Amino acid sequence: MNRPVRRWLALLTLLALLLTAAGAAAPIGLARSDTSTRVAGINIDARTIPQLEHLMDRHRLTSVQLVQFYLHRIAKLNPKLHAVITVSPKALADARAADRARRHGDRRPLLGIPVIVKDNVDTSRMPTTAGSYALNGSRPSDAFIVQQMRAAGAIIIAKANLSEWANFRSIPSSSGWSGIGGQTNMPYVLDRNPCGSSSGTGVGVAADLATVGVGTETDGSIVCPSGANGIVGIKPTVGLLSRSGIVPITADQDTSGPMARNVTDAAVLLGAMAGVDPSDPATAAQAGHAYTNYRQFLDKHALQGARIGVWREGTYDPTISPEIDTIMNATVAKLEAEGATIVDPTRIPIEPAYGPEFDALKCEFKSDIAGYLAAHTTAGYPKTLQDLIDFNNAHPNLEGPWNSRLFVDSQATGGRASAECVAARQQATSIAQAAIDDTLAANNLDAIIAPTNGPAWVTNSDPTKGDLDGNFSLFVGSSSPSAIAGYATITVPAGYVGPLPIGVSFIGGRWDEPKLIGLAYAWEQATHVRVPPRFLASTTLAAAGAAVSSQATSGATTARPSNLGLRAMAPTR
């Protein structure tokens, strides 16, 4: 047995001991039938979309059975998870239509597959609210990506809860909280936070409330809820997926992306969503870089001969998060065992982009949210950012205990056309793109890996204190380089701290989705890390979390730039 394999097995043994010692807790009071994932004798949780399509082609399963299964799951589990805001009243009718189409020879890639979509993506058959009562009942026409999914045969079964306004409203905030949906709870341990802002999608996919889901990200809100909920998430290159019909923060960083229980499903959904949208000029750049079939890049041998950099410094502090260091060491050992060459350490020098990014987000949001409200809402709804501020001030009973600090700060800017905004954006984007491009080139790397998330923190019982309650040194994240640069990244399950999932991100350059999908698939097939959630009410890791908090407050903190702004107060959006 070679040294990397021995190292991998030793680290896996340590992780198993951590899981055994820390995972002792009782599941919530649900009958086994409420948490079973079997339909017609088939374990739905363990099947990929191509496998489900094959079963339906062979008449072993129907779309109606799938939809009924998920509707039952939503009815039983959502009162505890708060992952779903709205269920489609036409889901069963859509399933019957899909089954009829299949009998007539239809073989579209998503035919009859139920998809949950974040509630900031426009859907004609269900309201699009961004979680706020300010848009309650708003029914714009389908976003371009929804049109693409429907054309591929998908059934939009539900709209997912989210951090309200994609976590760009208040300081502090609680990830996964919205006025309409309440606080989303993660399915592995219910008192833990699912990470935002695509929290409902991450929870919905992990808990089998749909086959796959769609999230959106400005900086971290696809990858963090994917990592925290033990699933796969792809944050694509900006321009691969249309942004029209999606409630924005900024057109310069926003993108939707697939969230799934396995890399195969994420690849299938990505291909179905991609396409050039005449109403979104950024999608014109995808010509020659986009594919309708990303399954062709699922290569279980992709790690052989690959050069992978390991980014640790700036993503976590091993003295505060030793469990992340253990998982990263185990990940490196397994990558080496699979034939990859490791460059460790590798560093992405992203810190100088943080301040300009935050400045750009505020002024771009002021303009972009007004543009969305004018084009996608009817008379009677707010039309400007000031209108949203006025609504929040007038309805504190609906919009919760939060302030509107980010709204107010954004309103005070000159908007995206101002010289200050243009300069901030140019600076942030150029720094981030150079940081990734130069790091990849200098080390001849195929990708860079970094931890996606830390163990999910306990959601604060006092919501006004927000995420992490001031212990920002505990935050683990690596989303910013790809987010600010507009480049691709994919997260896959890498391990567990007790029952809490930890993801690892594969970071690449612009239009690197094919390469990253191959690497992530090879990792997934070599490790099979993911296990389904157990719906624990709590976990003894709360005591460990308290000890970590004590270390953080006694001076063992991660060095972070003083101008982090939103990053320190609302980690993902």
URUR-V524051 format. One record per helix or strand. SS is the DSSP state (@ for helix, = for strand). FROM is the first residue (numbers start at 1). TO is the last residue. If there is no record, write none. Layout:
BEGIN
ss:SS from:FROM to:TO
ss:SS from:FROM to:TO
END
This chain:
BEGIN
ss:@ from:3 to:22
ss:= from:27 to:27
ss:@ from:32 to:35
ss:= from:38 to:39
ss:= from:42 to:43
ss:@ from:44 to:46
ss:@ from:49 to:57
ss:@ from:63 to:81
ss:= from:84 to:87
ss:@ from:91 to:103
ss:= from:114 to:118
ss:= from:121 to:121
ss:= from:123 to:123
ss:= from:126 to:126
ss:@ from:133 to:135
ss:@ from:144 to:151
ss:= from:155 to:160
ss:@ from:164 to:167
ss:= from:177 to:178
ss:= from:182 to:183
ss:= from:189 to:189
ss:= from:192 to:192
ss:@ from:199 to:206
ss:= from:212 to:217
ss:@ from:223 to:228
ss:= from:232 to:235
ss:= from:246 to:246
ss:= from:255 to:260
ss:@ from:263 to:273
ss:@ from:281 to:286
ss:@ from:294 to:297
ss:= from:307 to:311
ss:@ from:322 to:337
ss:= from:341 to:346
ss:@ from:353 to:376
ss:@ from:385 to:394
ss:@ from:396 to:399
ss:@ from:405 to:411
ss:@ from:419 to:442
ss:= from:447 to:451
ss:= from:458 to:458
ss:@ from:463 to:465
ss:@ from:467 to:470
ss:@ from:472 to:474
ss:@ from:480 to:485
ss:= from:489 to:497
ss:= from:500 to:507
ss:@ from:513 to:527
ss:= from:536 to:536
ss:@ from:541 to:553
ss:@ from:566 to:569
END
